[in-house]
Amino acid sequence: MSSLPAVATSSRNLAQLVEHIEELTKEIQSLYLSDSVPWILGVSWGKDSSTILQLIWTAIEALPVEQRHKKVYVMTTDTLVENPIVSVWVDRSMKQLKVAAEAKSMPFEPHLLHPPAKDSFWSCLMGKGYPAPRHGFRWCTERMKIKPVNQFVRNILRVYGETIVVLGVRKSESSVRAAIIKKNEVGRVRERLSPNPNLANSLIYSPIEDWRTDEVWMYLMQFSNPWGGNNQDLFTLYRGATADNECPLVVDTSTPSCGDSRFGCWVCTLVSKDRSMEAMIQNDEDKEWLQPLLDIRNELDIHDDRDKRDFRRMYGTVELFERKSKEHKNTTEVVPIPGPYTKFWREHWLRRVLEAQVQIRQTAPLDMQEIELITEAELGEIRRIWLEEKHEFDDSLPRIYEEVMGKPFKDTRIQEKKLLGNDEWSILQEICSDDAMHLELMAKLLDTERQHATKSRRGVFENLEKCFDSSSHSKEEAIAIAHEKRDLKEAAKQGDVAKVKQLTWAQMKFQQDV
């Protein structure tokens, strides 16, 4: 759920809004009855999508039962790291909608979507070591939100051939949103019905695209919820997430609104602060139990986290980039691009999240005491990544889990017989105690041999060579080699034969010395 202050057009008064809603109801009914194309309502259960759902429900409910001839799929995405207060609100709303739809013979079918474990936030951050998202590396949105939605829409398209996606987007949310809506207006089938730029044979219907934030609240407060929900509770939720704990009547474009509250993932580092959670904790002592989540989010939100990340990229090579020098103005420096979080920090985040889960279960209200900040499926996927992709045969996840949770971790996905048991791993650690890179190399070589033991030997030497390329040099040596390769490439580009020979000879001698 998110919004920004409404700034686009002047607001309608209540009488004008009622008249507009009557016209919009006829438009919705006409579009619904015009064909057999199913509708998909994308909702977050915030104010805008709740308004859309209520408008569509009310319009279809006014039709005779025999004319409610096609499905309306209500689709919500839970990223598994939503604000817990909002997550409970969404879950309750979905259940209310399902019960009311069955009782009133309404064609609404709710679906709660989740990203698969391999694409979840914690599997990527703790498992693979992806750094906390930044605008330059926004890896979370595609995996956690867009892919589950697109997959769901594609499944509907396979059955029906086409679909209409109904969204609660508004031009006054932001200038960016207004530009997107305007761009999509090209090629419109009819008013407020545009081609879907992401999926063929799909249209986007945006009934409230010209509404202002105060009109949204006016509608929700003046028109009762038709499926048994409580719009006043939604208003209270927004008000509690506003710093001054107030949702004033919007009288002009300078007046703040509850629409300034932003609800999203509690781990989000794409915003400077989680103002909604901060306001919840500040405004209501009954929500102070959220503090551990805010602490973890703020700990993740460190812009210079190079000390927590590997000097190599995910695939084991050193890559360089040129940037402005932090020490000498008007000069540049060439430095390695930081890679994934190191083993220490991936284990650290796991422990922190499990500790927060234990603490919250002890301090949260009764309806929150079974909260899962990280699911068993995610834990299983993280363990698999650490064992099979990171070659970390100490298998630390079950140990950390039992230390924090006080019970053993049950994982049916990993075979009990691992490449190395705890005793063997301890011996290998002792042998390589003075060289962390040597330990990493040995683990990779052993695991590469294991992977090829039950299949063709083809490619084994190439894969063994990759192990040496990525893990046989110290950090300083690997960075030096990367600089020499960069200099060699630059010399070759400039046609400097003498320098190419010099650098090539230096590389050969360095490799022999190593």
PAKE-142379 format. One record per residue (C-alpha): x, y, z; residue number from 1; residue in one letter. Coordinates in steps of 0.25 Angstrom, whole numbers, plus 5000, padded with zeros to 4 digits. Layout:
<atoms>
<atom <X Y Z> NUM a>;
...
</atoms>
This chain:
<atoms>
<atom <5000 5000 5000> 1 m>;
<atom <5006 5014 4997> 2 s>;
<atom <5002 5027 4992> 3 s>;
<atom <5007 5042 4992> 4 l>;
<atom <4999 5055 4994> 5 p>;
<atom <4988 5057 4983> 6 a>;
<atom <4992 5069 4975> 7 v>;
<atom <4985 5067 4961> 8 a>;
<atom <4972 5073 4960> 9 t>;
<atom <4961 5080 4969> 10 s>;
<atom <4953 5070 4978> 11 s>;
<atom <4938 5067 4976> 12 r>;
<atom <4929 5070 4987> 13 n>;
<atom <4921 5058 4993> 14 l>;
<atom <4909 5061 4984> 15 a>;
<atom <4918 5061 4972> 16 q>;
<atom <4925 5049 4976> 17 l>;
<atom <4912 5041 4978> 18 v>;
<atom <4908 5045 4964> 19 e>;
<atom <4921 5041 4958> 20 h>;
<atom <4920 5028 4965> 21 i>;
<atom <4906 5025 4959> 22 e>;
<atom <4912 5028 4945> 23 e>;
<atom <4924 5019 4949> 24 l>;
<atom <4915 5008 4954> 25 t>;
<atom <4908 5007 4940> 26 k>;
<atom <4921 5007 4933> 27 e>;
<atom <4926 4995 4941> 28 i>;
<atom <4913 4988 4939> 29 q>;
<atom <4914 4990 4924> 30 s>;
<atom <4928 4986 4923> 31 l>;
<atom <4926 4973 4932> 32 y>;
<atom <4913 4969 4923> 33 l>;
<atom <4920 4972 4910> 34 s>;
<atom <4928 4959 4908> 35 d>;
<atom <4932 4946 4915> 36 s>;
<atom <4947 4951 4918> 37 v>;
<atom <4950 4949 4933> 38 p>;
<atom <4954 4960 4942> 39 w>;
<atom <4966 4960 4951> 40 i>;
<atom <4966 4970 4962> 41 l>;
<atom <4980 4973 4968> 42 g>;
<atom <4978 4978 4982> 43 v>;
<atom <4988 4981 4994> 44 s>;
<atom <4976 4984 5003> 45 w>;
<atom <4981 4998 5004> 46 g>;
<atom <4971 5010 5002> 47 k>;
<atom <4972 5010 4987> 48 d>;
<atom <4971 4996 4984> 49 s>;
<atom <4960 4994 4995> 50 s>;
<atom <4952 5006 4987> 51 t>;
<atom <4953 4998 4974> 52 i>;
<atom <4949 4985 4980> 53 l>;
<atom <4937 4992 4987> 54 q>;
<atom <4933 4999 4974> 55 l>;
<atom <4934 4986 4966> 56 i>;
<atom <4926 4978 4977> 57 w>;
<atom <4915 4988 4978> 58 t>;
<atom <4913 4989 4963> 59 a>;
<atom <4913 4974 4961> 60 i>;
<atom <4904 4972 4973> 61 e>;
<atom <4893 4981 4967> 62 a>;
<atom <4892 4971 4955> 63 l>;
<atom <4883 4959 4956> 64 p>;
<atom <4890 4946 4960> 65 v>;
<atom <4888 4940 4946> 66 e>;
<atom <4896 4952 4940> 67 q>;
<atom <4908 4950 4949> 68 r>;
<atom <4913 4941 4938> 69 h>;
<atom <4928 4942 4939> 70 k>;
<atom <4939 4940 4950> 71 k>;
<atom <4946 4952 4957> 72 v>;
<atom <4959 4947 4962> 73 y>;
<atom <4964 4956 4974> 74 v>;
<atom <4979 4955 4975> 75 m>;
<atom <4988 4959 4986> 76 t>;
<atom <5003 4957 4987> 77 t>;
<atom <5009 4954 5001> 78 d>;
<atom <5024 4956 5000> 79 t>;
<atom <5026 4948 5013> 80 l>;
<atom <5033 4961 5018> 81 v>;
<atom <5021 4970 5019> 82 e>;
<atom <5018 4979 5031> 83 n>;
<atom <5012 4968 5041> 84 p>;
<atom <5000 4978 5045> 85 i>;
<atom <4997 4979 5030> 86 v>;
<atom <4999 4964 5027> 87 s>;
<atom <4989 4961 5038> 88 v>;
<atom <4979 4971 5032> 89 w>;
<atom <4981 4965 5018> 90 v>;
<atom <4979 4951 5023> 91 d>;
<atom <4966 4955 5030> 92 r>;
<atom <4961 4963 5019> 93 s>;
<atom <4963 4951 5009> 94 m>;
<atom <4955 4942 5018> 95 k>;
<atom <4944 4952 5020> 96 q>;
<atom <4943 4953 5005> 97 l>;
<atom <4943 4938 5002> 98 k>;
<atom <4932 4936 5012> 99 v>;
<atom <4923 4948 5007> 100 a>;
<atom <4925 4943 4993> 101 a>;
<atom <4920 4929 4996> 102 e>;
<atom <4908 4935 5004> 103 a>;
<atom <4904 4945 4994> 104 k>;
<atom <4906 4937 4981> 105 s>;
<atom <4916 4947 4976> 106 m>;
<atom <4927 4942 4966> 107 p>;
<atom <4939 4947 4974> 108 f>;
<atom <4950 4937 4976> 109 e>;
<atom <4961 4942 4985> 110 p>;
<atom <4976 4937 4983> 111 h>;
<atom <4987 4940 4992> 112 l>;
<atom <5000 4939 4985> 113 l>;
<atom <5014 4937 4990> 114 h>;
<atom <5028 4937 4984> 115 p>;
<atom <5034 4923 4983> 116 p>;
<atom <5045 4920 4994> 117 a>;
<atom <5056 4921 4984> 118 k>;
<atom <5052 4935 4981> 119 d>;
<atom <5048 4940 4995> 120 s>;
<atom <5055 4952 5002> 121 f>;
<atom <5063 4943 5012> 122 w>;
<atom <5067 4932 5002> 123 s>;
<atom <5073 4943 4993> 124 c>;
<atom <5079 4951 5005> 125 l>;
<atom <5083 4940 5015> 126 m>;
<atom <5085 4929 5005> 127 g>;
<atom <5091 4935 4992> 128 k>;
<atom <5097 4947 5000> 129 g>;
<atom <5090 4958 4991> 130 y>;
<atom <5092 4971 4998> 131 p>;
<atom <5081 4979 5004> 132 a>;
<atom <5073 4985 4992> 133 p>;
<atom <5077 4999 4986> 134 r>;
<atom <5072 5006 4974> 135 h>;
<atom <5084 5002 4966> 136 g>;
<atom <5081 4987 4970> 137 f>;
<atom <5066 4986 4972> 138 r>;
<atom <5066 4971 4972> 139 w>;
<atom <5054 4969 4981> 140 c>;
<atom <5042 4975 4974> 141 t>;
<atom <5043 4966 4961> 142 e>;
<atom <5045 4953 4969> 143 r>;
<atom <5035 4955 4980> 144 m>;
<atom <5024 4963 4974> 145 k>;
<atom <5024 4964 4959> 146 i>;
<atom <5028 4949 4956> 147 k>;
<atom <5016 4943 4965> 148 p>;
<atom <5006 4953 4959> 149 v>;
<atom <5010 4950 4944> 150 n>;
<atom <5010 4935 4946> 151 q>;
<atom <4996 4936 4952> 152 f>;
<atom <4991 4945 4940> 153 v>;
<atom <4998 4935 4930> 154 r>;
<atom <4991 4923 4936> 155 n>;
<atom <4978 4931 4934> 156 i>;
<atom <4981 4934 4920> 157 l>;
<atom <4984 4919 4917> 158 r>;
<atom <4970 4916 4921> 159 v>;
<atom <4962 4928 4915> 160 y>;
<atom <4972 4933 4905> 161 g>;
<atom <4970 4948 4910> 162 e>;
<atom <4967 4955 4922> 163 t>;
<atom <4965 4969 4928> 164 i>;
<atom <4973 4974 4940> 165 v>;
<atom <4966 4984 4949> 166 v>;
<atom <4976 4993 4957> 167 l>;
<atom <4974 5004 4967> 168 g>;
<atom <4985 5013 4961> 169 v>;
<atom <4983 5028 4961> 170 r>;
<atom <4990 5040 4954> 171 k>;
<atom <4991 5048 4967> 172 s>;
<atom <4999 5037 4974> 173 e>;
<atom <5012 5043 4968> 174 s>;
<atom <5017 5050 4955> 175 s>;
<atom <5023 5036 4951> 176 v>;
<atom <5010 5029 4953> 177 r>;
<atom <5003 5040 4945> 178 a>;
<atom <5013 5038 4934> 179 a>;
<atom <5011 5023 4933> 180 i>;
<atom <4996 5025 4932> 181 i>;
<atom <4998 5035 4921> 182 k>;
<atom <5007 5026 4913> 183 k>;
<atom <4998 5014 4914> 184 n>;
<atom <4986 5023 4909> 185 e>;
<atom <4992 5021 4895> 186 v>;
<atom <4984 5010 4888> 187 g>;
<atom <4973 5010 4898> 188 r>;
<atom <4961 5002 4895> 189 v>;
<atom <4951 5011 4902> 190 r>;
<atom <4952 5021 4914> 191 e>;
<atom <4960 5016 4925> 192 r>;
<atom <4963 5002 4918> 193 l>;
<atom <4977 5001 4913> 194 s>;
<atom <4986 4990 4907> 195 p>;
<atom <4995 4983 4917> 196 n>;
<atom <5009 4987 4913> 197 p>;
<atom <5015 4974 4920> 198 n>;
<atom <5005 4963 4916> 199 l>;
<atom <4999 4961 4902> 200 a>;
<atom <4984 4958 4901> 201 n>;
<atom <4982 4966 4914> 202 s>;
<atom <4976 4980 4917> 203 l>;
<atom <4977 4989 4929> 204 i>;
<atom <4964 4995 4934> 205 y>;
<atom <4967 5007 4944> 206 s>;
<atom <4953 5013 4949> 207 p>;
<atom <4959 5023 4959> 208 i>;
<atom <4971 5028 4951> 209 e>;
<atom <4966 5042 4953> 210 d>;
<atom <4962 5042 4967> 211 w>;
<atom <4969 5050 4978> 212 r>;
<atom <4973 5044 4992> 213 t>;
<atom <4962 5051 4999> 214 d>;
<atom <4952 5046 4990> 215 e>;
<atom <4957 5032 4992> 216 v>;
<atom <4955 5034 5007> 217 w>;
<atom <4942 5041 5006> 218 m>;
<atom <4936 5029 4998> 219 y>;
<atom <4942 5019 5008> 220 l>;
<atom <4936 5027 5020> 221 m>;
<atom <4922 5030 5014> 222 q>;
<atom <4919 5016 5007> 223 f>;
<atom <4919 5004 5016> 224 s>;
<atom <4928 4992 5013> 225 n>;
<atom <4919 4981 5005> 226 p>;
<atom <4926 4969 5009> 227 w>;
<atom <4926 4971 5024> 228 g>;
<atom <4940 4978 5025> 229 g>;
<atom <4941 4991 5033> 230 n>;
<atom <4946 5003 5026> 231 n>;
<atom <4948 5011 5039> 232 q>;
<atom <4958 5001 5043> 233 d>;
<atom <4966 5003 5030> 234 l>;
<atom <4965 5018 5033> 235 f>;
<atom <4971 5015 5047> 236 t>;
<atom <4982 5007 5041> 237 l>;
<atom <4986 5018 5032> 238 y>;
<atom <4985 5029 5044> 239 r>;
<atom <4993 5020 5053> 240 g>;
<atom <5004 5020 5042> 241 a>;
<atom <5005 5035 5041> 242 t>;
<atom <5015 5042 5049> 243 a>;
<atom <5005 5052 5055> 244 d>;
<atom <4994 5041 5057> 245 n>;
<atom <4984 5050 5050> 246 e>;
<atom <4977 5049 5036> 247 c>;
<atom <4972 5063 5034> 248 p>;
<atom <4961 5067 5024> 249 l>;
<atom <4968 5071 5012> 250 v>;
<atom <4964 5085 5008> 251 v>;
<atom <4975 5089 4998> 252 d>;
<atom <4987 5083 4992> 253 t>;
<atom <4996 5087 5004> 254 s>;
<atom <4988 5079 5014> 255 t>;
<atom <4995 5066 5018> 256 p>;
<atom <4987 5053 5017> 257 s>;
<atom <4986 5039 5023> 258 c>;
<atom <4990 5036 5008> 259 g>;
<atom <5004 5040 5012> 260 d>;
<atom <5006 5027 5020> 261 s>;
<atom <5013 5016 5013> 262 r>;
<atom <5012 5001 5016> 263 f>;
<atom <5021 4992 5010> 264 g>;
<atom <5032 4981 5013> 265 c>;
<atom <5037 4983 5027> 266 w>;
<atom <5051 4980 5022> 267 v>;
<atom <5051 4991 5011> 268 c>;
<atom <5064 4999 5009> 269 t>;
<atom <5059 5006 4996> 270 l>;
<atom <5053 5017 5005> 271 v>;
<atom <5061 5025 5015> 272 s>;
<atom <5053 5021 5027> 273 k>;
<atom <5041 5012 5030> 274 d>;
<atom <5032 5024 5034> 275 r>;
<atom <5020 5016 5035> 276 s>;
<atom <5026 5006 5045> 277 m>;
<atom <5033 5017 5053> 278 e>;
<atom <5019 5024 5054> 279 a>;
<atom <5012 5011 5059> 280 m>;
<atom <5022 5009 5070> 281 i>;
<atom <5022 5024 5074> 282 q>;
<atom <5007 5025 5074> 283 n>;
<atom <5003 5012 5080> 284 d>;
<atom <5010 5005 5092> 285 e>;
<atom <5003 4993 5088> 286 d>;
<atom <5011 4992 5075> 287 k>;
<atom <5024 4994 5082> 288 e>;
<atom <5027 4979 5080> 289 w>;
<atom <5030 4983 5065> 290 l>;
<atom <5043 4990 5070> 291 q>;
<atom <5052 4978 5067> 292 p>;
<atom <5048 4978 5053> 293 l>;
<atom <5051 4993 5051> 294 l>;
<atom <5064 4990 5058> 295 d>;
<atom <5068 4979 5047> 296 i>;
<atom <5063 4988 5036> 297 r>;
<atom <5072 5000 5040> 298 n>;
<atom <5084 4990 5042> 299 e>;
<atom <5082 4985 5028> 300 l>;
<atom <5081 5000 5023> 301 d>;
<atom <5096 5003 5022> 302 i>;
<atom <5100 5009 5009> 303 h>;
<atom <5115 5006 5011> 304 d>;
<atom <5114 4991 5014> 305 d>;
<atom <5127 4987 5007> 306 r>;
<atom <5133 4981 5020> 307 d>;
<atom <5121 4971 5020> 308 k>;
<atom <5123 4966 5006> 309 r>;
<atom <5132 4958 4998> 310 d>;
<atom <5143 4964 4989> 311 f>;
<atom <5138 4955 4978> 312 r>;
<atom <5125 4955 4970> 313 r>;
<atom <5115 4944 4972> 314 m>;
<atom <5122 4935 4961> 315 y>;
<atom <5136 4937 4968> 316 g>;
<atom <5143 4947 4959> 317 t>;
<atom <5148 4960 4963> 318 v>;
<atom <5142 4972 4955> 319 e>;
<atom <5147 4986 4956> 320 l>;
<atom <5140 4999 4954> 321 f>;
<atom <5145 5014 4953> 322 e>;
<atom <5139 5024 4963> 323 r>;
<atom <5142 5037 4969> 324 k>;
<atom <5153 5036 4980> 325 s>;
<atom <5148 5038 4994> 326 k>;
<atom <5161 5043 4999> 327 e>;
<atom <5166 5052 4988> 328 h>;
<atom <5156 5061 4981> 329 k>;
<atom <5156 5062 4966> 330 n>;
<atom <5163 5049 4964> 331 t>;
<atom <5158 5035 4961> 332 t>;
<atom <5161 5021 4967> 333 e>;
<atom <5159 5007 4962> 334 v>;
<atom <5153 4998 4972> 335 v>;
<atom <5147 4984 4973> 336 p>;
<atom <5132 4983 4971> 337 i>;
<atom <5127 4977 4985> 338 p>;
<atom <5120 4963 4984> 339 g>;
<atom <5111 4956 4993> 340 p>;
<atom <5110 4956 5008> 341 y>;
<atom <5121 4947 5014> 342 t>;
<atom <5118 4935 5021> 343 k>;
<atom <5119 4942 5035> 344 f>;
<atom <5109 4952 5031> 345 w>;
<atom <5099 4943 5025> 346 r>;
<atom <5099 4935 5038> 347 e>;
<atom <5098 4948 5046> 348 h>;
<atom <5085 4952 5038> 349 w>;
<atom <5079 4938 5041> 350 l>;
<atom <5082 4939 5055> 351 r>;
<atom <5077 4953 5056> 352 r>;
<atom <5063 4949 5050> 353 v>;
<atom <5061 4937 5058> 354 l>;
<atom <5064 4944 5071> 355 e>;
<atom <5054 4955 5067> 356 a>;
<atom <5044 4944 5064> 357 q>;
<atom <5046 4938 5078> 358 v>;
<atom <5045 4952 5084> 359 q>;
<atom <5032 4956 5077> 360 i>;
<atom <5025 4943 5080> 361 r>;
<atom <5028 4946 5095> 362 q>;
<atom <5023 4961 5094> 363 t>;
<atom <5013 4962 5083> 364 a>;
<atom <4998 4961 5085> 365 p>;
<atom <4992 4948 5085> 366 l>;
<atom <4988 4948 5070> 367 d>;
<atom <5002 4951 5066> 368 m>;
<atom <5009 4941 5075> 369 q>;
<atom <5010 4930 5064> 370 e>;
<atom <5017 4940 5055> 371 i>;
<atom <5027 4934 5045> 372 e>;
<atom <5038 4944 5041> 373 l>;
<atom <5045 4933 5032> 374 i>;
<atom <5037 4921 5028> 375 t>;
<atom <5042 4906 5029> 376 e>;
<atom <5042 4906 5013> 377 a>;
<atom <5052 4918 5013> 378 e>;
<atom <5061 4912 5024> 379 l>;
<atom <5061 4899 5016> 380 g>;
<atom <5065 4907 5003> 381 e>;
<atom <5076 4915 5010> 382 i>;
<atom <5082 4902 5016> 383 r>;
<atom <5082 4896 5002> 384 r>;
<atom <5089 4908 4996> 385 i>;
<atom <5099 4908 5007> 386 w>;
<atom <5102 4893 5005> 387 l>;
<atom <5101 4891 4990> 388 e>;
<atom <5105 4905 4984> 389 e>;
<atom <5114 4911 4995> 390 k>;
<atom <5120 4898 4999> 391 h>;
<atom <5119 4901 5013> 392 e>;
<atom <5119 4887 5019> 393 f>;
<atom <5119 4891 5034> 394 d>;
<atom <5104 4892 5031> 395 d>;
<atom <5103 4903 5041> 396 s>;
<atom <5088 4906 5039> 397 l>;
<atom <5082 4894 5048> 398 p>;
<atom <5092 4898 5059> 399 r>;
<atom <5088 4913 5059> 400 i>;
<atom <5073 4909 5058> 401 y>;
<atom <5074 4900 5070> 402 e>;
<atom <5083 4910 5078> 403 e>;
<atom <5072 4921 5076> 404 v>;
<atom <5059 4914 5075> 405 m>;
<atom <5062 4903 5086> 406 g>;
<atom <5058 4892 5077> 407 k>;
<atom <5064 4884 5065> 408 p>;
<atom <5062 4888 5051> 409 f>;
<atom <5055 4878 5043> 410 k>;
<atom <5058 4878 5028> 411 d>;
<atom <5053 4867 5019> 412 t>;
<atom <5059 4873 5006> 413 r>;
<atom <5074 4870 5010> 414 i>;
<atom <5079 4856 5010> 415 q>;
<atom <5084 4852 5023> 416 e>;
<atom <5097 4847 5017> 417 k>;
<atom <5105 4859 5014> 418 k>;
<atom <5119 4860 5007> 419 l>;
<atom <5126 4864 5020> 420 l>;
<atom <5121 4861 5034> 421 g>;
<atom <5124 4871 5046> 422 n>;
<atom <5136 4863 5050> 423 d>;
<atom <5142 4863 5036> 424 e>;
<atom <5139 4878 5034> 425 w>;
<atom <5146 4881 5047> 426 s>;
<atom <5158 4873 5043> 427 i>;
<atom <5158 4881 5029> 428 l>;
<atom <5157 4894 5037> 429 q>;
<atom <5169 4891 5046> 430 e>;
<atom <5177 4887 5034> 431 i>;
<atom <5174 4900 5027> 432 c>;
<atom <5173 4909 5039> 433 s>;
<atom <5184 4919 5035> 434 d>;
<atom <5177 4921 5021> 435 d>;
<atom <5162 4923 5019> 436 a>;
<atom <5164 4923 5004> 437 m>;
<atom <5171 4909 5005> 438 h>;
<atom <5159 4904 5013> 439 l>;
<atom <5149 4910 5002> 440 e>;
<atom <5157 4904 4991> 441 l>;
<atom <5158 4890 4997> 442 m>;
<atom <5143 4890 5000> 443 a>;
<atom <5140 4894 4985> 444 k>;
<atom <5149 4883 4980> 445 l>;
<atom <5143 4872 4988> 446 l>;
<atom <5129 4877 4984> 447 d>;
<atom <5132 4878 4970> 448 t>;
<atom <5138 4863 4970> 449 e>;
<atom <5125 4859 4977> 450 r>;
<atom <5116 4865 4967> 451 q>;
<atom <5123 4858 4955> 452 h>;
<atom <5124 4845 4963> 453 a>;
<atom <5110 4840 4958> 454 t>;
<atom <5110 4846 4944> 455 k>;
<atom <5119 4848 4932> 456 s>;
<atom <5133 4852 4935> 457 r>;
<atom <5132 4862 4923> 458 r>;
<atom <5134 4876 4928> 459 g>;
<atom <5141 4872 4941> 460 v>;
<atom <5154 4878 4938> 461 f>;
<atom <5148 4891 4934> 462 e>;
<atom <5140 4892 4947> 463 n>;
<atom <5152 4889 4955> 464 l>;
<atom <5160 4900 4948> 465 e>;
<atom <5149 4909 4951> 466 k>;
<atom <5151 4906 4966> 467 c>;
<atom <5165 4909 4965> 468 f>;
<atom <5162 4922 4958> 469 d>;
<atom <5152 4927 4968> 470 s>;
<atom <5159 4922 4981> 471 s>;
<atom <5174 4920 4980> 472 s>;
<atom <5178 4934 4982> 473 h>;
<atom <5178 4943 4994> 474 s>;
<atom <5169 4956 4993> 475 k>;
<atom <5181 4964 4990> 476 e>;
<atom <5187 4955 4979> 477 e>;
<atom <5173 4953 4973> 478 a>;
<atom <5171 4969 4972> 479 i>;
<atom <5185 4970 4967> 480 a>;
<atom <5182 4960 4956> 481 i>;
<atom <5169 4968 4952> 482 a>;
<atom <5177 4981 4951> 483 h>;
<atom <5187 4975 4942> 484 e>;
<atom <5177 4968 4933> 485 k>;
<atom <5170 4982 4932> 486 r>;
<atom <5183 4989 4929> 487 d>;
<atom <5186 4978 4919> 488 l>;
<atom <5173 4980 4912> 489 k>;
<atom <5175 4995 4912> 490 e>;
<atom <5189 4994 4906> 491 a>;
<atom <5184 4985 4895> 492 a>;
<atom <5172 4994 4892> 493 k>;
<atom <5183 5006 4890> 494 q>;
<atom <5192 4997 4882> 495 g>;
<atom <5204 4998 4892> 496 d>;
<atom <5211 4986 4888> 497 v>;
<atom <5223 4988 4898> 498 a>;
<atom <5214 4989 4910> 499 k>;
<atom <5205 4977 4905> 500 v>;
<atom <5218 4969 4905> 501 k>;
<atom <5223 4975 4919> 502 q>;
<atom <5209 4972 4925> 503 l>;
<atom <5208 4958 4919> 504 t>;
<atom <5222 4954 4924> 505 w>;
<atom <5219 4960 4938> 506 a>;
<atom <5206 4952 4939> 507 q>;
<atom <5213 4939 4935> 508 m>;
<atom <5224 4941 4945> 509 k>;
<atom <5214 4945 4956> 510 f>;
<atom <5206 4932 4953> 511 q>;
<atom <5219 4924 4954> 512 q>;
<atom <5223 4930 4968> 513 d>;
<atom <5209 4927 4973> 514 v>;
</atoms>
